[in-house]
Amino acid sequence: MGTLRTKETAEKLKQVQIEEAGRNFCILCEREPIKDFTYWKIMKNLFPYDKIAKVHDMIVLKRHAPDAEMTKEEKDEYEKIKNEYIHKTYEFIIEPTYLTKSLPAHAHFHMLIAKD
């Protein structure tokens, strides 16, 4: 399967996943936001899609839950943030499928500004 990360970044991600395997730990829960909302936070991606992006942030549900368990309030706020902030700040929103999500247990979406 292809990757949007450089080999170096993909290897760093894999190492962290190995180190954290079996622990009750979620890197998305622990990280501080660069922008904060009621149900969501925006943070820099530590393992960006650096083959294609010069900026790669993520919008992350504050509550540890998968996409399928988002409440109506969480979905509504995401749509509001998307329309009022994301579309004015980023070029792309990427939602990986479960086949490629590195953290499927925690709802998050990728927001990019592409490399020139």
Wavefront OBJ file of the C-alpha trace (Angstrom):
o trace
v 0.000 0.000 0.000
v 1.282 3.465 -0.841
v 2.008 6.173 1.680
v 1.872 9.952 1.703
v 4.748 10.038 4.192
v 8.440 9.983 3.367
v 10.280 6.817 4.312
v 11.844 8.543 7.345
v 8.521 9.813 8.695
v 6.811 6.465 8.087
v 9.598 4.714 10.009
v 9.271 7.155 12.946
v 5.518 6.489 13.083
v 6.043 2.730 12.961
v 8.565 2.926 15.822
v 6.150 4.889 18.010
v 3.375 2.397 17.240
v 5.659 -0.487 18.275
v 6.702 1.297 21.474
v 3.107 2.123 22.429
v 1.577 -1.263 21.480
v -0.266 -2.831 24.382
v -0.309 0.370 26.440
v -3.498 2.198 27.248
v -2.187 5.360 25.588
v -3.413 7.611 22.799
v -1.071 10.247 21.409
v -4.071 12.253 20.172
v -5.565 12.456 23.666
v -2.311 13.657 25.212
v -1.289 16.382 22.766
v -1.910 20.066 23.347
v -3.894 21.952 20.687
v -2.836 24.868 18.552
v -6.542 25.826 18.348
v -9.322 24.743 20.675
v -13.081 24.328 20.264
v -15.804 22.802 22.444
v -15.597 19.216 21.101
v -12.576 19.439 18.797
v -8.974 20.597 18.833
v -6.510 21.317 16.055
v -2.941 20.104 16.406
v 0.192 19.729 14.313
v 0.689 16.228 12.951
v 3.910 14.749 14.365
v 4.025 12.297 11.452
v 2.899 14.452 8.510
v 2.152 13.498 4.938
v 5.464 15.120 4.109
v 5.641 13.812 0.550
v 2.810 16.148 -0.423
v 2.227 18.710 2.349
v 4.120 21.748 3.581
v 1.527 22.131 6.376
v -0.205 19.147 7.920
v -2.470 19.685 10.906
v -5.259 17.502 12.238
v -8.636 18.230 13.721
v -9.098 15.777 16.566
v -12.143 14.913 18.631
v -11.347 15.810 22.255
v -13.156 12.688 23.448
v -11.438 9.371 22.697
v -13.926 7.731 20.330
v -13.983 6.469 16.728
v -15.770 8.313 13.907
v -18.791 5.988 14.137
v -19.425 7.041 17.758
v -19.463 10.801 17.245
v -22.491 12.501 18.766
v -24.782 14.838 16.853
v -23.249 17.790 18.722
v -19.711 16.698 17.764
v -20.711 16.231 14.114
v -22.493 19.582 14.040
v -19.510 21.402 15.508
v -17.143 19.694 13.047
v -19.281 20.928 10.136
v -19.290 24.445 11.571
v -15.503 24.419 12.061
v -15.028 23.019 8.571
v -17.156 25.708 6.961
v -16.007 28.679 9.054
v -12.323 27.872 9.662
v -10.874 24.900 7.783
v -12.057 25.962 4.317
v -10.465 29.388 4.863
v -7.168 28.076 6.276
v -6.273 24.821 4.476
v -6.357 23.519 0.896
v -7.369 19.900 1.572
v -9.164 17.772 4.145
v -8.213 14.105 4.049
v -10.162 11.352 5.757
v -8.259 8.077 5.486
v -10.313 4.897 5.326
v -10.077 2.299 8.082
v -7.675 0.413 5.830
v -5.069 3.183 6.179
v -5.899 4.936 9.486
v -3.000 4.701 11.915
v -5.311 5.594 14.847
v -8.821 4.322 13.969
v -9.962 4.401 17.619
v -9.793 8.214 17.795
v -11.780 10.376 15.358
v -9.581 12.801 13.460
v -9.219 14.338 10.016
v -6.143 15.638 8.229
v -5.894 19.203 6.931
v -3.177 20.121 4.467
v -1.562 22.884 2.530
v 0.186 21.234 -0.414
v 3.814 21.617 -1.357
v 4.441 23.805 -4.409
l 1 2 3 4 5 6 7 8 9 10 11 12 13 14 15 16 17 18 19 20 21 22 23 24 25 26 27 28 29 30 31 32 33 34 35 36 37 38 39 40 41 42 43 44 45 46 47 48 49 50 51 52 53 54 55 56 57 58 59 60 61 62 63 64 65 66 67 68 69 70 71 72 73 74 75 76 77 78 79 80 81 82 83 84 85 86 87 88 89 90 91 92 93 94 95 96 97 98 99 100 101 102 103 104 105 106 107 108 109 110 111 112 113 114 115 116
